[in-house]
């Protein structure tokens, strides 16, 4: 068995003491930092809507599966916006998007993953822009 020399243990002790001193200085410095603000950086923005009227949502069916969705009755005020759509069956979902023509009207969004028809389905629409 080899015994540790006193110089090695003294050096190890000094290294540990130095490490503790550095950590204490870092923690002490962080504790003394002044905060410029006591709130999160959130803001309030007024959102405008391009429509408040009812839209018609019509599924394109292949037997008992939704393959696409046609959204019609879109006013011209929404022209140029992107319509994002998600179909949710409660188990799976699929969605897509389409740019609305400048005059409004209707858009067809093909679902990348066709959805099997169930008793309660949810369709979410979101207009982004213009």
C-alpha positions as CSV (number, residue, x, y, z in Angstrom):
1,X,0.0,0.0,0.0
2,X,1.3,3.4,-0.9
3,X,0.6,6.3,1.5
4,X,-0.1,9.7,0.1
5,X,2.6,12.2,0.7
6,X,1.7,15.2,2.9
7,X,2.6,17.6,0.0
8,X,0.0,16.0,-2.3
9,X,-2.8,16.2,0.3
10,X,-1.8,19.7,1.1
11,X,-2.0,20.7,-2.5
12,X,-5.3,18.9,-2.9
13,X,-6.7,20.8,0.1
14,X,-5.5,24.1,-1.3
15,X,-7.1,23.4,-4.6
16,X,-10.4,22.6,-2.9
17,X,-10.2,25.7,-0.8
18,X,-9.5,27.8,-3.9
19,X,-12.4,26.2,-5.8
20,X,-14.7,27.0,-2.9
21,X,-13.5,30.6,-2.8
22,X,-14.2,31.0,-6.5
23,X,-17.7,29.5,-6.2
24,X,-18.5,31.7,-3.3
25,X,-17.4,34.8,-5.2
26,X,-19.6,33.9,-8.2
27,X,-22.6,33.2,-6.1
28,X,-22.1,36.4,-4.1
29,X,-21.7,38.4,-7.3
30,X,-24.9,37.0,-8.7
31,X,-26.8,37.7,-5.5
32,X,-25.8,41.3,-5.7
33,X,-27.1,42.0,-9.2
34,X,-29.7,44.7,-9.5
35,X,-32.8,44.0,-11.6
36,X,-33.8,46.7,-14.0
37,X,-37.4,45.4,-14.2
38,X,-39.7,43.4,-12.0
39,X,-42.0,42.2,-14.8
40,X,-41.8,39.9,-17.8
41,X,-41.2,41.4,-21.2
42,X,-44.8,40.9,-22.4
43,X,-46.8,43.5,-24.2
44,X,-50.4,44.2,-25.3
45,X,-51.3,44.5,-28.9
46,X,-54.7,45.2,-30.4
47,X,-55.7,42.6,-32.9
48,X,-58.0,43.3,-35.9
49,X,-60.2,40.7,-37.5
50,X,-60.8,40.4,-41.2
51,X,-64.2,38.9,-40.5
52,X,-66.8,38.2,-37.8
53,X,-69.2,36.6,-40.2
54,X,-70.0,32.9,-40.4
55,X,-67.9,30.8,-42.7
56,X,-68.9,27.5,-44.4
57,X,-66.7,24.5,-43.8
58,X,-67.3,21.6,-46.1
59,X,-65.3,18.4,-45.9
60,X,-64.3,16.5,-49.0
61,X,-65.1,12.9,-48.3
62,X,-63.7,9.7,-49.7
63,X,-66.0,7.0,-48.3
64,X,-65.6,7.7,-44.5
65,X,-62.4,9.8,-44.6
66,X,-61.9,13.5,-44.8
67,X,-59.2,14.2,-47.4
68,X,-59.7,17.9,-47.8
69,X,-61.7,20.8,-46.5
70,X,-63.3,23.7,-48.4
71,X,-63.8,26.9,-46.5
72,X,-66.1,29.4,-48.3
73,X,-67.8,32.7,-47.5
74,X,-64.5,34.4,-46.9
75,X,-64.8,38.2,-47.3
76,X,-62.5,40.3,-49.4
77,X,-61.1,41.9,-46.2
78,X,-59.3,38.6,-45.6
79,X,-57.8,38.5,-49.1
80,X,-54.0,37.9,-49.0
81,X,-54.1,36.3,-45.6
82,X,-53.1,32.7,-45.0
83,X,-55.8,30.4,-43.6
84,X,-54.4,27.7,-41.3
85,X,-56.8,24.8,-40.7
86,X,-56.6,21.7,-38.3
87,X,-59.0,18.8,-38.2
88,X,-59.1,17.0,-34.9
89,X,-60.8,13.6,-34.3
90,X,-59.9,13.4,-30.6
91,X,-57.3,10.7,-31.5
92,X,-55.5,12.1,-34.5
93,X,-55.3,15.4,-36.3
94,X,-54.1,16.8,-39.5
95,X,-53.9,20.3,-41.0
96,X,-52.7,22.5,-43.7
97,X,-52.8,26.1,-45.0
98,X,-53.7,28.1,-48.1
99,X,-53.4,31.7,-49.2
100,X,-56.8,33.4,-49.5
101,X,-57.4,35.1,-52.9
102,X,-57.4,38.9,-52.9
103,X,-61.2,39.0,-53.5
104,X,-61.9,36.5,-50.8
105,X,-64.2,33.6,-51.7
106,X,-63.2,30.1,-50.9
107,X,-60.1,28.0,-50.5
108,X,-59.5,24.2,-50.4
109,X,-57.0,22.7,-48.0
110,X,-55.9,19.2,-48.6
111,X,-55.1,17.2,-45.5
112,X,-51.7,15.5,-45.6
113,X,-53.1,12.8,-43.3
114,X,-56.7,12.0,-44.1
115,X,-58.9,11.8,-41.1
116,X,-61.5,9.0,-40.5
117,X,-65.0,10.4,-39.7
118,X,-66.0,10.1,-36.0
119,X,-69.1,11.3,-34.2
120,X,-67.4,14.5,-32.9
121,X,-64.8,16.2,-35.0
122,X,-63.3,19.6,-34.4
123,X,-62.1,22.0,-37.1
124,X,-59.9,25.0,-36.1
125,X,-59.4,28.0,-38.4
126,X,-56.8,30.7,-38.0
127,X,-56.3,33.7,-40.4
128,X,-52.7,35.0,-40.4
129,X,-51.9,38.3,-42.0
130,X,-52.0,40.0,-44.4
